[in-house]
């Protein structure tokens, strides 16, 4: 039976990733703690006076600043300090809940953003949902078998972190997840409806261990399967705990 192999959370959209052993999913909501913060750049359309979901183009992200892809989160509990790590720089610690510490974080982050790109300006939050790339509150589900197939086509190993997903499933057929659109999937105690495929961007070209582009993922997908999709977005319809090694199956 297919099972949950990995769970990942990304507290700041586009900046860092963190592995989890378990998470409680809530119906109608994004994954708790995932993309609850985002970094608006100097040309952002995000309105801090009326914070709400805003398209990813308003925030700094790996598609425009590849080095961001190499940042990981080694420590974070909501309300406490967050520790960010990059392979080429010392760790950085700050508390995102303390506005007085935001300026130091923005200064630290600026070194990873090319000067010809819109520069990071402010750390923002939308209080009612995470800043997922989808306009509806989603979680992302990915397939290890599909990743192995893509890596084989690319001719090199490809890290899961390249795709910044929430749940990685083991024990599926290659691309099986694409046949689930409109169906209900049970993840541990929770249930989700698979809404749509995830169309990828150039951020996936970057090796998350180095922050350097090393493969044209989009070209590999197009050459092999005539699309740029990898993984699926789902909407939580039944709350419940989800843990690594829990089962995952279509109802």
C-alpha positions in Angstrom: 0.0 0.0 0.0 1.3 3.5 -0.8 2.6 5.5 2.2 3.9 8.9 3.2 7.7 8.9 2.9 8.5 12.6 3.6 6.7 15.7 5.0 8.1 19.2 4.4 7.1 22.6 5.6 8.3 26.0 4.2 7.6 28.7 6.9 8.8 31.6 4.7 7.6 31.3 1.1 10.7 30.9 -1.1 13.1 30.9 1.8 14.0 27.7 3.5 12.6 24.2 4.0 12.1 22.1 7.1 11.4 18.4 7.5 8.6 17.2 9.7 7.6 13.9 11.2 3.9 14.7 11.6 1.4 17.4 11.0 -2.3 18.0 11.7 -4.2 19.0 8.6 -7.3 21.2 8.9 -10.2 21.1 6.5 -10.3 24.2 4.2 -6.9 25.4 5.3 -3.3 25.3 4.1 -0.8 23.2 5.9 -0.1 24.6 9.4 3.1 26.6 9.4 3.6 26.3 5.7 4.3 29.6 3.8 2.8 31.6 6.7 5.4 34.3 5.9 6.6 35.8 2.6 9.1 38.4 1.6 7.5 41.2 -0.4 9.9 42.8 -2.9 10.1 46.5 -3.7 7.6 46.2 -6.6 5.2 43.9 -4.7 1.4 44.2 -5.0 0.8 42.8 -1.5 -1.3 45.2 0.6 -0.2 45.1 4.2 -3.3 47.1 5.1 -5.6 44.3 3.9 -3.4 41.2 4.0 -4.7 38.4 1.7 -3.5 35.8 -0.7 -1.3 37.4 -3.4 0.3 35.8 -6.5 3.9 34.6 -6.2 5.2 37.4 -8.5 4.9 39.8 -5.6 7.5 37.9 -3.5 11.1 37.0 -3.8 11.5 33.4 -4.9 13.9 30.9 -6.4 12.8 31.5 -10.0 14.4 35.0 -9.8 17.0 34.4 -7.1 18.4 30.8 -7.4 20.6 30.9 -4.3 17.4 31.0 -2.2 16.8 27.4 -3.1 19.8 26.3 -1.0 18.4 27.8 2.2 17.1 25.3 4.9 15.4 25.8 8.2 17.2 23.9 11.0 15.1 25.2 13.9 11.6 26.8 14.1 8.6 26.7 16.4 5.9 29.3 15.9 6.5 32.2 18.2 10.2 31.3 18.7 13.5 31.9 16.8 14.0 30.6 13.3 17.5 29.4 12.3 18.2 29.6 8.6 21.2 27.8 7.0 22.9 28.2 3.6 25.9 26.1 2.5 28.1 29.1 1.8 27.2 31.4 4.7 27.0 31.3 8.6 23.5 30.4 10.1 21.1 33.3 10.6 18.8 33.4 13.6 15.8 35.7 14.1 12.2 35.7 15.4 9.7 36.4 12.5 7.1 37.4 15.1 9.2 40.3 16.3 8.9 43.2 13.9 12.1 44.7 15.4 14.1 41.8 14.0 12.7 42.0 10.4 15.2 44.6 9.2 18.2 42.3 10.1 16.6 39.4 8.3 16.0 41.5 5.1 19.6 42.7 5.2 20.8 39.1 5.5 18.5 37.9 2.7 19.6 40.6 0.2 23.0 38.9 -0.4 21.1 36.0 -2.2 19.1 38.2 -4.6 20.8 39.4 -7.8 21.1 43.1 -8.0 19.2 43.2 -11.3 16.1 41.8 -9.6 13.5 43.5 -7.4 15.1 43.6 -3.9 13.5 42.2 -0.7 11.6 44.9 1.2 9.5 43.6 4.0 8.5 40.3 5.7 4.7 40.0 5.5 2.1 37.5 6.6 -1.5 36.7 5.6 -3.2 35.8 8.8 -5.9 33.5 7.5 -3.9 31.2 5.2 -0.4 30.3 3.9 0.9 32.0 0.7 0.7 28.9 -1.5 1.1 29.4 -5.3 -2.5 28.3 -5.9 -5.3 30.8 -5.4 -7.2 28.3 -3.2 -5.8 26.9 0.1 -3.8 23.9 -1.0 -1.2 21.4 0.0 1.1 19.7 -2.5 1.5 16.0 -3.0 4.4 14.5 -5.0 5.4 11.0 -6.1 8.8 9.4 -5.5 8.4 7.1 -8.5 7.8 10.1 -10.7 10.9 11.8 -9.3 13.0 8.7 -10.1 11.7 8.6 -13.6 12.4 12.3 -14.1 16.0 11.9 -12.7 16.6 9.0 -15.0 15.5 11.1 -18.0 17.7 13.9 -16.8 20.7 11.6 -16.4 21.4 12.7 -12.8 20.0 12.4 -9.3 17.4 15.0 -8.3 16.7 16.0 -4.7 13.1 16.1 -3.5 13.8 19.6 -2.1 14.1 20.9 -5.6 10.3 20.8 -5.8 9.4 22.3 -2.4 6.5 19.9 -1.9 4.6 19.1 1.3 4.0 15.3 1.1 6.0 12.7 -0.8 4.4 9.4 -1.4 6.1 6.0 -1.9 4.7 2.9 -3.5 2.9 4.5 -6.5 3.2 3.9 -10.2 5.0 6.6 -12.2 2.8 9.6 -12.8 -0.1 7.9 -11.0 -0.9 11.1 -9.2 -2.1 12.7 -12.4 -5.0 10.3 -12.7 -6.3 11.5 -9.3 -7.7 14.8 -10.3 -11.2 15.2 -8.7 -10.7 12.2 -6.5 -10.4 12.0 -2.7 -7.2 10.8 -1.2 -6.8 9.7 2.4 -3.6 10.8 4.0 -3.2 9.2 7.5 -6.4 10.4 9.3 -7.0 13.3 6.9 -8.8 13.4 3.6 -8.0 15.7 0.6 -9.5 16.2 -2.8 -6.9 16.4 -5.7 -7.6 19.6 -7.5 -5.0 20.1 -10.2 -1.6 19.4 -11.5 1.3 21.6 -10.6 2.9 23.4 -13.5 6.6 24.1 -12.7 8.9 27.1 -13.1 12.6 27.6 -13.6 13.2 27.4 -9.8 13.2 23.6 -10.2 16.4 23.9 -12.4 18.4 24.6 -9.2 20.2 22.1 -7.1 18.9 22.8 -3.5 22.2 21.7 -2.0 24.2 24.4 -3.8 21.8 27.0 -5.1 23.2 26.6 -8.6 21.2 25.6 -11.7 22.4 22.3 -12.9 19.6 20.8 -15.1 16.8 22.3 -17.3 14.0 20.5 -15.5 11.3 22.1 -17.7 13.0 21.0 -20.9 13.4 17.4 -19.5 9.7 17.3 -18.7 8.7 18.6 -22.1 11.0 16.3 -24.0 9.9 13.3 -22.1 6.2 13.8 -21.5 5.1 17.0 -23.4 4.2 19.0 -20.3 5.9 21.0 -17.5 3.9 19.4 -14.6 5.2 17.7 -11.5 3.0 16.9 -8.5 -0.5 17.8 -7.7 -2.4 20.4 -5.5 -5.0 19.1 -3.1 -7.6 20.7 -0.8 -8.1 19.4 2.7 -11.7 18.3 3.2 -11.4 16.3 6.4 -9.1 17.2 9.3 -6.7 14.7 10.9 -3.2 13.8 11.9 -0.7 12.8 9.2 2.6 11.1 10.0 5.5 9.6 8.1 4.7 5.9 7.2 1.0 6.5 7.3 -1.0 5.0 4.4 -2.1 7.0 1.4 -4.9 5.7 -0.8 -7.7 6.9 -3.0 -11.2 6.4 -1.5 
